[in-house]
């Protein structure tokens, strides 16, 4: 008889430490730079055990997290995820120019126009400026707040994230034992849509363009997940987000982890973590304190679903269109 016990990881968000965990916080107007990454100015249980008056809020928070992990039973761990959205990309500019209805049904299926390319979109000049501003903010937080810097770095394989991570973390005063050497992970990519901006470049391009980055084992030369005119469901995206989180939490002993990703993928990760919905503007970043518990038994079932056909137009719609003007292709 097979006596092995099935196990799975259950994730929860520990609230009460960041403004982004508070339902009263307006995600649209939230500014992580003016709010110390959203860290709430409060006392901690560990304050009484130390001379904390000369410590910054982040140093005191770090002590609290360390205490959580010291007190955690076997199979439970706490990690802080610094999740950053890429800066503005050429695809963002194109959608703003054409309008979302026209973008979704026609232009997003093209590689670009006569002016710019948005397949596997690169950062626009604004996106570079946004990422450099985050770099300056990190430098200030490190110097003034003594913020715990990431001990591990992960990034989506799409170019706008590879660039954003580079602009954000290069040149910072980081500990020698935790340098900025990100790992490219397939499943941290954006929602897999039929939009060409979400089709990644090949491994050779990534390696040649970012030679200091690590690429995860099993990463294929060409993109085998993207399908023209079809996209994954939210359910399927959450399944792959859970898989990649399981990989990180099962193999990475770091407590402080950076993930450079996308609005849709960060939204999916937040769902998996049990965090409230919290949209990020381009270039924005939020930390989330996560409790991960290994649970005995069978994980809740999640059935994969087939990709769904995209809404498409046979000809360019008016740029001024404000509602969907497309049809659905026959599933293939």
C-alpha positions as CSV (number, residue, x, y, z in Angstrom):
1,X,0.0,0.0,0.0
2,X,1.3,3.5,-0.9
3,X,1.7,5.3,2.4
4,X,3.1,8.6,0.9
5,X,1.2,11.7,1.9
6,X,0.3,14.2,-0.7
7,X,1.4,17.8,0.1
8,X,0.9,21.2,-1.3
9,X,1.7,24.8,-0.5
10,X,-1.0,27.1,0.7
11,X,-0.4,30.8,0.5
12,X,-1.9,33.7,2.5
13,X,-1.1,37.4,2.7
14,X,-0.2,38.8,6.1
15,X,-2.1,42.0,6.3
16,X,-1.7,45.0,8.6
17,X,1.8,45.9,7.5
18,X,1.3,47.7,4.2
19,X,-1.2,50.2,2.9
20,X,-1.7,48.1,-0.3
21,X,-3.2,45.4,2.0
22,X,-5.9,47.8,3.3
23,X,-9.2,47.8,1.5
24,X,-9.5,51.6,2.0
25,X,-6.3,52.3,-0.1
26,X,-7.1,53.6,-3.6
27,X,-4.8,51.6,-5.9
28,X,-5.2,54.2,-8.7
29,X,-3.8,57.1,-6.7
30,X,-1.4,55.0,-4.5
31,X,2.2,56.3,-4.7
32,X,4.7,53.7,-3.4
33,X,7.5,56.3,-3.5
34,X,5.9,58.8,-1.2
35,X,4.7,56.1,1.2
36,X,7.9,54.2,1.9
37,X,6.7,51.3,-0.3
38,X,3.4,51.5,1.6
39,X,5.0,50.3,4.8
40,X,2.7,51.4,7.7
41,X,4.2,53.4,10.5
42,X,3.3,51.2,13.4
43,X,4.8,49.3,16.4
44,X,5.7,45.6,16.3
45,X,5.8,42.9,18.9
46,X,9.6,42.7,18.5
47,X,10.0,46.4,19.4
48,X,10.0,45.7,23.1
49,X,12.9,43.2,22.7
50,X,15.4,45.7,21.2
51,X,16.5,49.3,21.4
52,X,14.4,50.3,18.4
53,X,14.4,54.1,18.7
54,X,17.3,54.5,16.4
55,X,16.1,52.0,13.9
56,X,14.1,52.8,10.8
57,X,10.6,51.5,10.2
58,X,12.1,49.0,7.7
59,X,14.7,47.8,10.1
60,X,12.1,47.2,12.7
61,X,9.9,45.4,10.2
62,X,12.8,43.2,9.2
63,X,13.2,42.2,12.9
64,X,9.5,41.3,13.0
65,X,9.8,39.1,9.8
66,X,12.8,37.4,11.3
67,X,10.8,36.6,14.4
68,X,8.0,35.2,12.3
69,X,10.4,32.8,10.7
70,X,12.1,31.8,14.0
71,X,8.7,31.0,15.5
72,X,7.3,29.3,12.5
73,X,6.6,25.6,12.8
74,X,8.1,23.1,10.4
75,X,6.7,23.6,6.9
76,X,5.8,27.2,7.3
77,X,7.8,30.2,6.0
78,X,7.4,33.9,5.6
79,X,8.8,35.8,2.6
80,X,8.5,39.4,1.4
81,X,7.9,39.7,-2.3
82,X,8.9,43.0,-4.0
83,X,6.7,42.9,-7.1
84,X,7.4,45.5,-9.7
85,X,5.6,46.2,-13.0
86,X,7.6,47.0,-16.0
87,X,7.9,50.6,-17.2
88,X,5.9,52.0,-20.0
89,X,6.3,50.1,-23.2
90,X,5.6,50.8,-26.9
91,X,2.6,48.6,-26.7
92,X,1.2,50.7,-23.9
93,X,1.7,53.8,-26.0
94,X,0.1,52.1,-29.0
95,X,-3.0,51.1,-27.0
96,X,-3.3,54.7,-25.7
97,X,-3.1,56.1,-29.3
98,X,-5.5,53.7,-31.0
99,X,-7.9,53.2,-28.0
100,X,-8.5,49.9,-26.2
101,X,-11.3,48.7,-28.5
102,X,-9.3,49.2,-31.7
103,X,-6.1,47.9,-30.0
104,X,-7.7,44.7,-28.7
105,X,-9.5,43.7,-31.9
106,X,-7.0,44.7,-34.6
107,X,-3.7,46.5,-33.8
108,X,-2.5,44.2,-31.0
109,X,-2.4,41.3,-33.5
110,X,0.2,43.2,-35.6
111,X,3.9,43.4,-34.9
112,X,3.8,47.2,-35.1
113,X,3.2,50.1,-37.4
114,X,5.4,52.2,-39.6
115,X,6.8,54.0,-36.6
116,X,7.4,51.5,-33.8
117,X,7.5,47.7,-33.2
118,X,5.4,46.4,-30.3
119,X,5.9,42.6,-30.6
120,X,7.7,41.6,-27.4
121,X,7.5,45.3,-26.7
122,X,10.5,47.2,-25.5
123,X,10.5,50.1,-23.0
124,X,9.6,53.5,-24.4
125,X,11.7,56.5,-23.3
126,X,9.1,57.1,-20.7
127,X,9.5,53.5,-19.5
128,X,13.2,54.0,-19.1
129,X,12.7,57.2,-17.2
130,X,10.2,55.4,-14.9
131,X,12.6,52.5,-14.2
132,X,15.5,54.9,-13.5
133,X,13.3,56.8,-11.0
134,X,12.6,53.5,-9.2
135,X,16.4,52.9,-9.1
136,X,16.9,56.3,-7.5
137,X,14.1,55.5,-5.0
138,X,15.7,52.2,-4.1
139,X,19.0,54.0,-3.6
140,X,17.4,56.4,-1.2
141,X,15.6,53.6,0.7
142,X,18.8,51.7,1.0
143,X,20.7,54.7,2.4
144,X,18.0,56.3,4.5
145,X,15.7,53.5,5.5
146,X,18.2,50.6,5.5
147,X,15.5,48.6,3.7
148,X,16.3,44.9,3.3
149,X,17.3,44.5,-0.3
150,X,16.3,41.5,-2.4
151,X,18.3,38.4,-1.8
152,X,17.0,36.8,-5.0
153,X,15.8,38.3,-8.3
154,X,13.3,36.9,-10.8
155,X,12.0,38.4,-14.0
156,X,9.5,37.7,-16.8
157,X,11.2,36.7,-20.1
158,X,9.5,39.5,-22.0
159,X,11.9,42.3,-23.0
160,X,10.2,45.1,-21.2
161,X,10.7,43.3,-17.9
162,X,14.3,42.3,-18.6
163,X,15.0,45.9,-19.3
164,X,13.1,47.2,-16.3
165,X,14.9,44.9,-13.9
166,X,18.2,46.0,-15.3
167,X,17.5,49.8,-15.0
168,X,15.9,49.3,-11.6
169,X,18.6,47.4,-9.8
170,X,21.9,47.9,-11.6
171,X,24.4,50.2,-9.7
172,X,22.7,50.0,-6.3
173,X,24.7,49.5,-3.1
174,X,23.8,45.8,-2.8
175,X,25.4,43.2,-0.4
176,X,28.2,41.3,-2.1
177,X,26.5,38.0,-1.1
178,X,23.2,39.0,-2.8
179,X,24.2,40.7,-6.1
180,X,21.7,41.6,-8.9
181,X,21.8,38.4,-10.9
182,X,18.1,37.7,-11.9
183,X,16.7,34.5,-13.1
184,X,14.5,34.5,-16.1
185,X,11.4,32.4,-15.4
186,X,8.9,31.5,-18.2
187,X,5.8,31.5,-15.9
188,X,6.3,35.0,-14.6
189,X,5.3,36.3,-18.1
190,X,2.3,38.4,-18.8
191,X,-1.2,36.9,-19.4
192,X,-0.7,34.8,-22.5
193,X,-2.9,36.5,-25.1
194,X,-2.8,36.5,-28.8
195,X,-1.4,40.1,-28.7
196,X,2.1,40.1,-30.2
197,X,3.4,42.2,-27.3
198,X,3.0,39.1,-25.1
199,X,5.0,36.8,-27.5
200,X,8.5,36.5,-26.1
201,X,11.7,36.5,-28.1
202,X,13.9,33.4,-28.4
203,X,16.4,32.2,-25.7
204,X,19.3,33.2,-27.9
205,X,18.2,36.8,-28.0
206,X,17.6,36.9,-24.3
207,X,21.0,35.4,-23.5
208,X,22.8,37.7,-26.0
209,X,21.0,40.8,-24.8
210,X,21.3,40.1,-21.1
211,X,24.4,37.9,-20.7
212,X,24.5,38.3,-16.9
213,X,21.0,37.0,-16.4
214,X,20.4,33.3,-15.5
215,X,17.8,31.5,-17.6
216,X,15.9,28.7,-15.8
217,X,16.4,25.1,-16.7
218,X,14.1,23.8,-19.3
219,X,13.6,27.2,-21.0
220,X,12.8,26.6,-24.7
221,X,14.6,28.3,-27.5
222,X,11.3,29.5,-29.0
223,X,8.0,30.6,-27.4
224,X,5.9,27.5,-27.2
225,X,3.1,29.0,-25.0
226,X,1.9,31.9,-27.2
227,X,-0.8,31.2,-29.7
228,X,-2.0,33.7,-32.4
229,X,-5.6,34.9,-31.9
230,X,-6.0,32.9,-28.7
231,X,-5.4,33.6,-25.0
232,X,-5.3,31.7,-21.7
233,X,-8.1,32.1,-19.2
234,X,-7.7,33.7,-15.8
235,X,-8.0,30.2,-14.3
236,X,-5.2,28.9,-16.3
237,X,-3.0,31.9,-15.6
238,X,-3.6,31.4,-11.8
239,X,-2.6,27.7,-12.2
240,X,0.8,28.6,-13.8
241,X,1.3,31.5,-11.2
242,X,0.8,28.9,-8.5
243,X,3.3,26.6,-10.2
244,X,6.0,29.2,-10.4
245,X,5.4,30.4,-6.9
246,X,5.7,26.8,-5.7
247,X,9.0,26.5,-7.5
248,X,10.4,29.6,-5.9
249,X,9.2,28.8,-2.4
250,X,10.3,25.2,-2.6
251,X,13.9,25.9,-3.8
252,X,14.8,29.5,-2.7
253,X,15.7,30.0,0.9
254,X,15.7,33.8,0.5
255,X,13.3,35.9,2.6
256,X,13.3,39.0,0.4
257,X,12.6,38.3,-3.2
258,X,12.2,40.6,-6.2
259,X,9.8,39.7,-9.1
260,X,9.7,42.0,-12.1
261,X,6.6,41.2,-14.1
262,X,3.4,42.6,-15.6
263,X,0.0,44.0,-14.5
264,X,-1.9,40.9,-15.5
265,X,0.6,38.5,-14.0
266,X,1.0,40.4,-10.8
267,X,-2.8,40.5,-10.5
268,X,-2.8,36.7,-10.9
269,X,-0.1,36.3,-8.3
270,X,-2.1,38.4,-5.9
271,X,-5.1,36.2,-6.4
272,X,-3.0,33.1,-5.6
273,X,-1.7,34.8,-2.5
274,X,-5.2,35.7,-1.3
275,X,-4.3,39.4,-1.5
276,X,-6.9,42.0,-2.4
277,X,-7.0,43.1,-6.0
278,X,-4.5,46.0,-6.4
279,X,-3.7,47.3,-9.9
280,X,-0.2,48.7,-10.6
281,X,0.6,51.6,-12.9
282,X,3.6,51.1,-15.2
283,X,6.8,51.3,-13.3
284,X,5.1,50.8,-9.9
285,X,6.1,48.3,-7.2
286,X,4.6,46.9,-4.1
287,X,5.9,44.5,-1.4
288,X,3.6,41.8,-0.1
289,X,4.3,39.8,3.1
290,X,3.5,36.1,2.4
291,X,2.9,33.1,4.7
292,X,3.5,29.8,2.9
293,X,2.4,26.6,4.7
294,X,3.0,23.0,3.5
295,X,-0.4,21.3,3.9
296,X,-0.8,17.5,4.1
297,X,-3.5,16.1,1.8
298,X,-4.7,16.6,-1.7
299,X,-4.5,20.2,-3.1
300,X,-7.8,21.8,-4.3
301,X,-8.4,20.7,-7.8
302,X,-7.9,23.1,-10.6
303,X,-8.7,21.9,-14.1
304,X,-6.9,23.4,-17.1
305,X,-9.0,25.1,-19.7
306,X,-8.4,25.5,-23.5
307,X,-7.2,28.8,-24.8
308,X,-10.1,31.0,-25.9
309,X,-10.3,32.8,-29.3
310,X,-9.6,36.6,-29.3
311,X,-12.0,39.2,-30.3
312,X,-10.9,40.3,-33.8
313,X,-11.7,42.8,-36.5
314,X,-11.2,42.2,-40.2
315,X,-10.2,45.8,-40.9
316,X,-8.9,48.7,-38.8
317,X,-11.7,50.3,-36.8
318,X,-12.0,54.0,-36.1
319,X,-9.5,55.1,-33.6
320,X,-12.3,56.9,-31.8
321,X,-14.2,53.7,-31.2
322,X,-15.2,53.4,-27.5
323,X,-16.9,50.0,-27.6
324,X,-15.9,46.6,-28.9
325,X,-16.4,46.4,-32.7
326,X,-15.1,42.9,-33.3
327,X,-16.1,39.3,-33.9
328,X,-14.8,36.0,-32.6
329,X,-12.9,33.7,-35.0
330,X,-13.9,30.1,-35.3
331,X,-11.9,28.1,-32.7
332,X,-9.2,25.9,-34.2
